[in-house]
Amino acid sequence: MNLSHRQRGLSLWELLFYCVLVAAAALVVIKLLPLYMEKFKVEKAMQSLAAQTEIRTLDESEMKYRLLRHFEIEDVDKFSRPEDLKKIFTVTKNKDNEGRTMSMKYEIRAPFLGALDVVLRVDKQIAIPAYTP
């Protein structure tokens, strides 16, 4: 058999298949990237708040106010008032009475395709050390 006459390259159907595959991957990235960016911005704001030294003495309402200021800097548009954080942001005492834990738990929803939605859960907890005068 003469192998020098073998076809080389892509057929039209193969090219079409690869284009559809790349387009589907691009759609997934375009739809998911903003959700993950918001999640990373929220986590960054919480970590930056936890890194402040005076956080140990603040009450929950002052923490919410400062977190909202961080959200303004990080450009998180979902939260603009303290009432927006009422059910999703909590500060609880640890069981060993050593410090507190700040946590934020909510879901980010976005339309994906038709009636199909994408849901990303944000569940971030950061320990706040105890206040020692």
C-alpha positions in Angstrom: 0.0 0.0 0.0 1.3 3.4 -0.9 1.3 5.7 2.2 2.5 8.8 0.4 -1.0 9.6 -0.9 -2.5 9.7 2.5 -4.7 12.7 3.3 -3.1 15.3 5.7 -4.8 18.1 7.6 -8.3 18.6 8.9 -11.5 18.0 7.2 -14.3 20.5 7.2 -16.2 18.5 9.9 -13.2 18.2 12.1 -12.6 21.9 11.9 -16.3 22.6 12.7 -16.1 20.2 15.7 -13.0 22.0 17.1 -14.6 25.4 16.6 -17.7 24.3 18.5 -15.6 22.8 21.3 -13.6 26.0 21.7 -16.8 28.1 21.6 -18.3 26.0 24.4 -15.2 26.3 26.5 -15.2 30.1 25.9 -18.8 30.3 27.0 -18.1 28.5 30.2 -15.2 30.8 31.0 -17.1 33.9 30.1 -20.0 32.9 32.4 -18.0 31.6 35.3 -15.1 34.2 35.5 -17.2 37.1 37.0 -18.6 34.8 39.7 -15.1 33.6 40.7 -13.8 37.2 40.6 -16.6 38.3 43.0 -15.8 35.4 45.3 -12.1 36.2 45.3 -12.8 39.9 46.0 -15.1 39.0 48.9 -12.4 36.7 50.4 -9.7 39.3 49.9 -11.8 42.0 51.6 -12.4 39.6 54.6 -8.7 38.8 54.9 -7.8 42.4 54.7 -10.3 43.2 57.5 -9.0 40.3 59.6 -5.4 41.6 59.2 -6.2 44.9 60.9 -5.0 45.0 64.5 -8.1 46.8 65.9 -10.4 44.1 64.6 -10.2 42.3 67.9 -12.1 45.1 69.7 -14.8 45.9 67.1 -18.3 44.7 67.4 -20.2 43.1 64.5 -21.9 46.3 63.2 -18.5 48.1 62.9 -17.1 45.0 61.1 -19.9 45.2 58.6 -19.3 48.8 58.0 -15.6 48.3 57.4 -16.3 45.3 55.2 -18.6 47.4 53.1 -15.8 50.0 52.7 -13.5 47.2 51.5 -16.2 46.1 49.1 -16.3 49.6 47.7 -12.6 49.5 47.1 -12.7 46.0 45.6 -15.7 46.9 43.4 -18.1 44.3 44.8 -21.5 45.8 43.7 -23.7 43.1 45.3 -23.4 44.7 48.8 -23.8 48.4 49.4 -25.7 48.7 52.7 -25.3 47.0 56.1 -28.7 45.4 55.6 -27.3 43.5 52.7 -24.9 41.7 55.1 -27.5 41.1 57.8 -28.1 37.4 57.1 -24.9 36.4 55.4 -22.2 37.9 57.6 -21.8 36.7 61.2 -19.3 37.0 64.0 -19.5 34.2 66.5 -17.5 33.4 69.7 -15.3 30.3 69.5 -16.2 27.4 71.8 -13.0 27.7 73.7 -13.7 31.4 74.4 -10.4 32.3 72.7 -11.3 34.8 70.0 -14.1 34.9 67.5 -14.8 33.7 64.0 -16.1 35.9 61.2 -17.9 34.1 58.5 -19.7 34.9 55.3 -22.0 32.4 53.6 -24.1 33.0 50.5 -24.7 32.0 46.9 -23.9 33.8 43.7 -26.3 33.0 40.8 -25.9 33.8 37.2 -27.8 32.7 34.1 -25.8 30.3 32.0 -27.9 29.1 29.0 -31.6 29.5 28.7 -33.2 28.4 32.0 -30.0 26.9 33.2 -28.3 28.8 36.1 -24.8 28.6 37.5 -24.5 28.7 41.3 -21.3 29.4 43.2 -21.3 29.1 47.0 -19.2 31.4 49.1 -18.5 30.0 52.5 -15.5 31.8 54.1 -14.5 31.7 57.7 -11.7 33.6 59.2 -10.5 33.3 62.8 -10.1 36.5 64.8 -7.7 36.2 67.7 -8.8 37.1 71.2 -8.3 40.6 72.5 -5.5 40.8 75.0 -4.9 44.3 76.5 
